[in-house]
Amino acid sequence: MSIPRILRINEISPVERGNNIKTYPLAGEMIGSNVLSNGITCFPKGGSIPLHTHNVEETVTILEGEGVCELPDGIHLVKPFDTSFVPAGVVHCFRNAGDTEMKILWVYGGTSVTRTYTETGETVNQLSPSDRVDGRAAD
């Protein structure tokens, strides 16, 4: 059963994604969510996650910093509070193009989320030890 709660980022251990990218999972299956998951990902200067797709729809809101969002129609500059909507199966990625850390808030329309990397075709469970940008599975 789901219970309402306040999620405090300073009480959540980040998931190390490689290349100094950190993700803080917030709502999701682990707290009893049935239909959505969300979290915050922090990208250092120049940091990015390669082109990929998901099995569910996604929105991303830029919280801090500046970057680019690559979508099928081109590359878009993004700044705080710009928000993307990406349907399931659509190739996309975000890159920090600014001089400071970029933080994004992501929301998925599901709790069982996969990421398929465009370059390799590999599908991994989102935030699993295999879901790293440096190609190494976490220990």
WOWOTA-V807895 format. One record per pair of residues at least 12 apart in sequence whose C-alpha atoms are under 10 Angstrom apart, sorted by the first residue. I is the first residue (numbers start at 0). J is the second residue. D is the distance in Angstrom with one decimal. If there is no record, write none. Layout:
# WOWOTA-V807895
i=I j=J d=D
i=I j=J d=D
This chain:
# WOWOTA-V807895
i=0 j=30 d=9.1
i=0 j=31 d=6.3
i=0 j=32 d=8.8
i=0 j=33 d=9.6
i=1 j=28 d=9.5
i=1 j=30 d=7.0
i=1 j=31 d=4.7
i=1 j=32 d=6.4
i=1 j=33 d=8.3
i=2 j=30 d=8.1
i=2 j=31 d=7.5
i=2 j=32 d=9.0
i=3 j=30 d=9.3
i=3 j=31 d=9.5
i=3 j=32 d=9.9
i=4 j=26 d=9.7
i=4 j=30 d=9.2
i=5 j=25 d=9.7
i=5 j=26 d=9.7
i=6 j=24 d=9.7
i=6 j=25 d=6.5
i=6 j=26 d=7.8
i=6 j=30 d=9.9
i=7 j=25 d=8.4
i=8 j=23 d=7.0
i=8 j=24 d=8.7
i=8 j=25 d=7.8
i=8 j=38 d=9.3
i=8 j=39 d=8.7
i=9 j=23 d=9.4
i=10 j=23 d=9.8
i=11 j=23 d=6.5
i=11 j=24 d=7.5
i=11 j=25 d=7.9
i=12 j=24 d=8.3
i=13 j=39 d=9.3
i=13 j=40 d=8.9
i=13 j=41 d=9.7
i=14 j=40 d=9.1
i=14 j=126 d=7.0
i=14 j=127 d=8.8
i=14 j=128 d=8.9
i=14 j=130 d=9.9
i=14 j=131 d=9.6
i=14 j=137 d=9.6
i=15 j=40 d=9.9
i=15 j=126 d=8.8
i=15 j=128 d=8.9
i=15 j=130 d=9.5
i=15 j=131 d=7.8
i=15 j=132 d=9.7
i=15 j=137 d=8.0
i=16 j=40 d=9.3
i=16 j=41 d=9.9
i=16 j=42 d=9.8
i=16 j=48 d=9.0
i=16 j=126 d=7.8
i=16 j=127 d=9.3
i=16 j=128 d=8.4
i=16 j=129 d=9.1
i=16 j=130 d=6.9
i=16 j=131 d=4.6
i=16 j=132 d=6.0
i=16 j=133 d=7.7
i=16 j=134 d=9.6
i=16 j=135 d=9.4
i=16 j=136 d=9.3
i=16 j=137 d=8.3
i=17 j=46 d=9.7
i=17 j=48 d=9.6
i=17 j=130 d=9.1
i=17 j=131 d=5.6
i=17 j=132 d=5.5
i=17 j=133 d=5.2
i=17 j=134 d=8.1
i=17 j=135 d=7.9
i=17 j=136 d=9.2
i=17 j=137 d=8.6
i=18 j=42 d=8.8
i=18 j=43 d=8.3
i=18 j=45 d=9.8
i=18 j=46 d=7.1
i=18 j=47 d=8.6
i=18 j=48 d=9.5
i=18 j=131 d=8.7
i=18 j=132 d=6.9
i=18 j=133 d=6.2
i=18 j=134 d=9.9
i=19 j=41 d=8.5
i=19 j=42 d=7.2
i=19 j=43 d=6.5
i=19 j=44 d=9.6
i=19 j=46 d=7.8
i=19 j=47 d=10.0
i=19 j=132 d=9.6
i=19 j=133 d=9.6
i=20 j=40 d=7.1
i=20 j=41 d=5.8
i=20 j=42 d=5.0
i=20 j=43 d=6.5
i=20 j=44 d=9.9
i=20 j=46 d=6.9
i=20 j=47 d=8.0
i=20 j=48 d=8.7
i=20 j=100 d=9.8
i=20 j=101 d=10.0
i=20 j=102 d=10.0
i=20 j=131 d=9.0
i=20 j=132 d=8.3
i=20 j=133 d=9.8
i=21 j=39 d=8.3
i=21 j=40 d=5.7
i=21 j=41 d=5.3
i=21 j=42 d=7.0
i=21 j=43 d=9.0
i=21 j=102 d=9.6
i=22 j=38 d=6.9
i=22 j=39 d=5.6
i=22 j=40 d=4.2
i=22 j=41 d=6.3
i=22 j=42 d=8.9
i=22 j=102 d=9.5
i=22 j=103 d=9.4
i=22 j=104 d=9.7
i=22 j=126 d=8.1
i=23 j=37 d=8.9
i=23 j=38 d=5.5
i=23 j=39 d=5.1
i=23 j=40 d=6.2
i=23 j=41 d=8.4
i=23 j=104 d=9.5
i=23 j=126 d=9.7
i=24 j=36 d=8.1
i=24 j=37 d=6.4
i=24 j=38 d=4.4
i=24 j=39 d=6.6
i=24 j=40 d=8.4
i=24 j=104 d=10.0
i=24 j=105 d=9.5
i=24 j=126 d=8.4
i=25 j=37 d=5.5
i=25 j=38 d=4.7
i=25 j=39 d=7.5
i=25 j=104 d=9.8
i=25 j=105 d=9.8
i=25 j=106 d=9.7
i=26 j=38 d=6.9
i=26 j=106 d=9.0
i=26 j=110 d=9.0
i=27 j=106 d=9.7
i=27 j=107 d=9.2
i=27 j=109 d=8.2
i=27 j=110 d=5.7
i=27 j=111 d=8.8
i=28 j=109 d=8.9
i=28 j=110 d=5.5
i=28 j=111 d=7.8
i=29 j=110 d=8.9
i=31 j=110 d=9.5
i=32 j=109 d=8.8
i=32 j=110 d=7.2
i=33 j=108 d=9.8
i=33 j=109 d=7.4
i=33 j=110 d=6.6
i=33 j=111 d=9.5
i=34 j=107 d=8.6
i=34 j=108 d=6.2
i=34 j=109 d=4.8
i=34 j=110 d=6.0
i=34 j=111 d=9.1
i=35 j=55 d=9.7
i=35 j=56 d=10.0
i=35 j=57 d=9.8
i=35 j=106 d=7.0
i=35 j=107 d=5.6
i=35 j=108 d=4.8
i=35 j=109 d=4.3
i=35 j=110 d=5.3
i=35 j=111 d=8.8
i=35 j=112 d=9.5
i=36 j=57 d=9.6
i=36 j=105 d=8.3
i=36 j=106 d=5.7
i=36 j=107 d=5.3
i=36 j=108 d=6.9
i=36 j=109 d=6.1
i=36 j=110 d=5.4
i=36 j=111 d=8.6
i=36 j=112 d=8.6
i=37 j=57 d=9.4
i=37 j=58 d=9.4
i=37 j=59 d=9.5
i=37 j=104 d=7.1
i=37 j=105 d=5.3
i=37 j=106 d=4.2
i=37 j=107 d=6.1
i=37 j=108 d=9.0
i=37 j=109 d=9.3
i=37 j=110 d=9.0
i=38 j=59 d=9.8
i=38 j=103 d=8.2
i=38 j=104 d=5.8
i=38 j=105 d=5.6
i=38 j=106 d=6.9
i=38 j=107 d=9.2
i=39 j=59 d=9.4
i=39 j=60 d=9.5
i=39 j=61 d=9.7
i=39 j=62 d=8.9
i=39 j=102 d=6.7
i=39 j=103 d=5.5
i=39 j=104 d=4.5
i=39 j=105 d=6.3
i=39 j=106 d=9.1
i=40 j=61 d=9.9
i=40 j=62 d=9.8
i=40 j=101 d=8.2
i=40 j=102 d=5.7
i=40 j=103 d=5.4
i=40 j=104 d=6.7
i=40 j=105 d=7.7
i=41 j=62 d=9.7
i=41 j=63 d=9.1
i=41 j=64 d=9.8
i=41 j=95 d=9.4
i=41 j=100 d=6.7
i=41 j=101 d=5.8
i=41 j=102 d=4.5
i=41 j=103 d=6.6
i=41 j=104 d=9.2
i=42 j=64 d=9.3
i=42 j=66 d=9.6
i=42 j=93 d=9.3
i=42 j=94 d=7.8
i=42 j=95 d=6.3
i=42 j=96 d=9.8
i=42 j=99 d=8.9
i=42 j=100 d=5.7
i=42 j=101 d=5.1
i=42 j=102 d=6.3
i=42 j=103 d=8.4
i=43 j=64 d=9.8
i=43 j=94 d=9.5
i=43 j=95 d=7.0
i=43 j=96 d=9.6
i=43 j=97 d=9.2
i=43 j=98 d=8.8
i=43 j=99 d=7.0
i=43 j=100 d=4.7
i=43 j=101 d=6.5
i=43 j=102 d=8.9
i=44 j=64 d=9.3
i=44 j=65 d=9.6
i=44 j=66 d=9.4
i=44 j=94 d=8.9
i=44 j=95 d=5.8
i=44 j=96 d=6.9
i=44 j=97 d=6.4
i=44 j=98 d=5.8
i=44 j=99 d=5.6
i=44 j=100 d=5.6
i=44 j=101 d=7.4
i=45 j=66 d=9.0
i=45 j=94 d=6.8
i=45 j=95 d=5.1
i=45 j=96 d=5.9
i=45 j=97 d=7.5
i=45 j=98 d=8.2
i=45 j=99 d=9.0
i=45 j=100 d=8.8
i=45 j=101 d=9.3
i=46 j=66 d=9.6
i=46 j=93 d=8.7
i=46 j=94 d=5.9
i=46 j=95 d=5.4
i=46 j=96 d=8.1
i=46 j=97 d=9.8
i=46 j=100 d=8.7
i=46 j=101 d=8.6
i=46 j=132 d=9.5
i=47 j=66 d=9.4
i=47 j=67 d=9.6
i=47 j=92 d=7.5
i=47 j=93 d=6.0
i=47 j=94 d=4.3
i=47 j=95 d=6.3
i=47 j=96 d=9.1
i=47 j=101 d=9.9
i=47 j=132 d=7.8
i=48 j=91 d=9.5
i=48 j=92 d=6.2
i=48 j=93 d=6.5
i=48 j=94 d=6.9
i=48 j=95 d=9.6
i=48 j=116 d=9.3
i=48 j=130 d=9.9
i=48 j=131 d=8.4
i=48 j=132 d=5.8
i=48 j=133 d=9.2
i=49 j=69 d=10.0
i=49 j=90 d=9.9
i=49 j=91 d=8.3
i=49 j=92 d=6.1
i=49 j=93 d=8.0
i=49 j=94 d=8.6
i=49 j=115 d=9.9
i=49 j=116 d=6.9
i=49 j=117 d=7.7
i=49 j=118 d=8.1
i=49 j=131 d=9.8
i=49 j=132 d=7.0
i=49 j=133 d=9.8
i=50 j=69 d=8.0
i=50 j=70 d=9.1
i=50 j=89 d=9.8
i=50 j=90 d=6.2
i=50 j=91 d=5.3
i=50 j=92 d=4.9
i=50 j=93 d=8.2
i=50 j=94 d=10.0
i=50 j=114 d=9.7
i=50 j=115 d=8.6
i=50 j=116 d=6.1
i=50 j=117 d=5.6
i=50 j=118 d=7.3
i=51 j=88 d=8.6
i=51 j=89 d=7.9
i=51 j=90 d=5.2
i=51 j=91 d=5.7
i=51 j=92 d=6.5
i=51 j=113 d=9.9
i=51 j=114 d=6.3
i=51 j=115 d=5.3
i=51 j=116 d=4.3
i=51 j=117 d=5.0
i=51 j=118 d=8.1
i=51 j=119 d=9.6
i=51 j=120 d=8.8
i=51 j=121 d=9.5
i=51 j=122 d=9.3
i=52 j=85 d=9.0
i=52 j=86 d=9.0
i=52 j=87 d=7.0
i=52 j=88 d=5.1
i=52 j=89 d=5.5
i=52 j=90 d=4.9
i=52 j=91 d=6.5
i=52 j=92 d=8.6
i=52 j=113 d=8.1
i=52 j=114 d=5.7
i=52 j=115 d=5.2
i=52 j=116 d=6.7
i=52 j=117 d=7.3
i=52 j=120 d=9.8
i=52 j=122 d=9.1
i=53 j=85 d=9.0
i=53 j=86 d=8.3
i=53 j=87 d=5.5
i=53 j=88 d=5.6
i=53 j=89 d=7.4
i=53 j=90 d=8.2
i=53 j=91 d=9.3
i=53 j=107 d=9.0
i=53 j=112 d=6.7
i=53 j=113 d=5.5
i=53 j=114 d=4.8
i=53 j=115 d=6.4
i=53 j=116 d=9.1
i=53 j=122 d=9.0
i=53 j=123 d=9.7
i=53 j=124 d=9.6
i=53 j=125 d=8.8
i=54 j=86 d=8.8
i=54 j=87 d=5.1
i=54 j=88 d=6.0
i=54 j=89 d=9.1
i=54 j=107 d=9.4
i=54 j=108 d=9.3
i=54 j=109 d=8.8
i=54 j=111 d=8.6
i=54 j=112 d=6.2
i=54 j=113 d=5.7
i=54 j=114 d=7.2
i=54 j=115 d=8.4
i=54 j=122 d=9.8
i=55 j=85 d=8.9
i=55 j=86 d=6.9
i=55 j=87 d=4.4
i=55 j=88 d=7.4
i=55 j=89 d=9.6
i=55 j=106 d=10.0
i=55 j=107 d=6.4
i=55 j=108 d=5.6
i=55 j=109 d=6.3
i=55 j=110 d=9.0
i=55 j=111 d=8.6
i=55 j=112 d=6.6
i=55 j=113 d=8.0
i=55 j=114 d=9.4
i=56 j=84 d=7.5
i=56 j=85 d=5.7
i=56 j=86 d=4.4
i=56 j=87 d=4.4
i=56 j=88 d=8.0
i=56 j=89 d=8.8
i=56 j=106 d=8.4
i=56 j=107 d=5.8
i=56 j=108 d=5.4
i=56 j=109 d=8.0
i=56 j=112 d=9.5
i=57 j=83 d=8.0
i=57 j=84 d=5.9
i=57 j=85 d=5.2
i=57 j=86 d=6.4
i=57 j=87 d=7.3
i=57 j=89 d=9.9
i=57 j=105 d=7.0
i=57 j=106 d=5.6
i=57 j=107 d=4.5
i=57 j=108 d=6.3
i=57 j=109 d=9.1
i=58 j=82 d=6.7
i=58 j=83 d=5.2
i=58 j=84 d=4.5
i=58 j=85 d=6.2
i=58 j=86 d=8.7
i=58 j=103 d=9.9
i=58 j=104 d=8.2
i=58 j=105 d=5.7
i=58 j=106 d=5.3
i=58 j=107 d=6.7
i=58 j=108 d=8.7
i=59 j=80 d=9.2
i=59 j=81 d=8.2
i=59 j=82 d=5.4
i=59 j=83 d=5.2
i=59 j=84 d=6.9
i=59 j=85 d=8.5
i=59 j=93 d=9.3
i=59 j=103 d=6.4
i=59 j=104 d=5.6
i=59 j=105 d=4.4
i=59 j=106 d=6.5
i=59 j=107 d=8.9
i=60 j=77 d=9.1
i=60 j=78 d=8.9
i=60 j=79 d=7.4
i=60 j=80 d=5.6
i=60 j=81 d=5.7
i=60 j=82 d=4.2
i=60 j=83 d=6.6
i=60 j=84 d=9.2
i=60 j=102 d=8.7
i=60 j=103 d=5.6
i=60 j=104 d=5.2
i=60 j=105 d=6.5
i=60 j=106 d=8.8
i=61 j=77 d=7.1
i=61 j=78 d=6.0
i=61 j=79 d=4.7
i=61 j=80 d=5.1
i=61 j=81 d=5.7
i=61 j=82 d=6.5
i=61 j=83 d=8.9
i=61 j=93 d=10.0
i=61 j=101 d=7.5
i=61 j=102 d=6.2
i=61 j=103 d=4.6
i=61 j=104 d=6.4
i=61 j=105 d=8.8
i=62 j=78 d=7.9
i=62 j=79 d=5.0
i=62 j=80 d=5.9
i=62 j=81 d=8.4
i=62 j=82 d=9.5
i=62 j=101 d=7.4
i=62 j=102 d=5.3
i=62 j=103 d=5.3
i=62 j=104 d=6.6
i=63 j=78 d=7.3
i=63 j=79 d=5.4
i=63 j=80 d=8.2
i=63 j=99 d=8.6
i=63 j=100 d=7.3
i=63 j=101 d=5.2
i=63 j=102 d=5.0
i=63 j=103 d=7.1
i=63 j=104 d=9.7
i=64 j=77 d=8.7
i=64 j=78 d=6.4
i=64 j=79 d=6.5
i=64 j=95 d=7.7
i=64 j=96 d=8.5
i=64 j=97 d=6.3
i=64 j=98 d=7.8
i=64 j=99 d=6.0
i=64 j=100 d=5.9
i=64 j=101 d=4.3
i=64 j=102 d=6.6
i=64 j=103 d=8.9
i=65 j=77 d=5.8
i=65 j=78 d=4.6
i=65 j=79 d=7.0
i=65 j=81 d=9.8
i=65 j=94 d=8.7
i=65 j=95 d=6.2
i=65 j=96 d=6.0
i=65 j=97 d=5.0
i=65 j=98 d=8.1
i=65 j=99 d=7.9
i=65 j=100 d=8.3
i=65 j=101 d=6.1
i=65 j=102 d=8.8
i=65 j=103 d=9.9
i=66 j=78 d=6.6
i=66 j=79 d=9.4
i=66 j=93 d=6.9
i=66 j=94 d=5.4
i=66 j=95 d=4.3
i=66 j=96 d=4.3
i=66 j=97 d=5.9
i=66 j=98 d=9.6
i=66 j=99 d=10.0
i=66 j=100 d=9.7
i=66 j=101 d=7.2
i=66 j=102 d=9.7
i=67 j=92 d=8.2
i=67 j=93 d=5.7
i=67 j=94 d=5.3
i=67 j=95 d=6.6
i=67 j=96 d=6.3
i=67 j=97 d=9.1
i=68 j=82 d=10.0
i=68 j=83 d=8.3
i=68 j=91 d=7.1
i=68 j=92 d=5.7
i=68 j=93 d=4.6
i=68 j=94 d=6.6
i=68 j=95 d=9.1
i=68 j=96 d=9.8
i=69 j=90 d=8.2
i=69 j=91 d=5.3
i=69 j=92 d=5.3
i=69 j=93 d=6.4
i=69 j=94 d=8.3
i=70 j=83 d=9.6
i=70 j=85 d=8.4
i=70 j=89 d=7.9
i=70 j=90 d=6.4
i=70 j=91 d=4.9
i=70 j=92 d=7.2
i=70 j=93 d=9.2
i=71 j=89 d=7.7
i=71 j=90 d=6.7
i=71 j=91 d=7.2
i=73 j=91 d=9.7
i=74 j=91 d=9.5
i=74 j=92 d=9.5
i=74 j=93 d=9.5
i=75 j=93 d=9.5
i=76 j=93 d=9.8
i=76 j=94 d=9.7
i=76 j=95 d=10.0
i=76 j=96 d=8.5
i=77 j=93 d=9.2
i=77 j=94 d=9.6
i=77 j=95 d=9.4
i=77 j=96 d=9.2
i=77 j=97 d=10.0
i=78 j=97 d=9.4
i=78 j=101 d=9.1
i=79 j=101 d=9.1
i=79 j=102 d=8.9
i=79 j=103 d=8.8
i=80 j=103 d=9.2
i=80 j=104 d=9.6
i=81 j=103 d=9.9
i=82 j=103 d=9.4
i=82 j=104 d=9.2
i=82 j=105 d=9.4
i=83 j=105 d=9.4
i=84 j=106 d=9.7
i=85 j=107 d=9.7
i=86 j=107 d=10.0
i=86 j=108 d=9.6
i=87 j=107 d=9.5
i=87 j=108 d=9.1
i=88 j=114 d=9.5
i=88 j=115 d=8.9
i=90 j=115 d=9.1
i=90 j=116 d=8.9
i=90 j=117 d=7.3
i=91 j=116 d=9.9
i=91 j=117 d=9.1
i=110 j=125 d=9.7
i=111 j=124 d=7.7
i=111 j=125 d=8.0
i=112 j=124 d=6.1
i=112 j=125 d=5.5
i=112 j=126 d=8.9
i=113 j=125 d=5.0
i=113 j=126 d=8.8
i=113 j=127 d=9.4
i=113 j=130 d=9.2
i=114 j=126 d=9.0
i=114 j=130 d=7.7
i=115 j=130 d=9.5
i=116 j=130 d=9.5
i=116 j=132 d=9.8
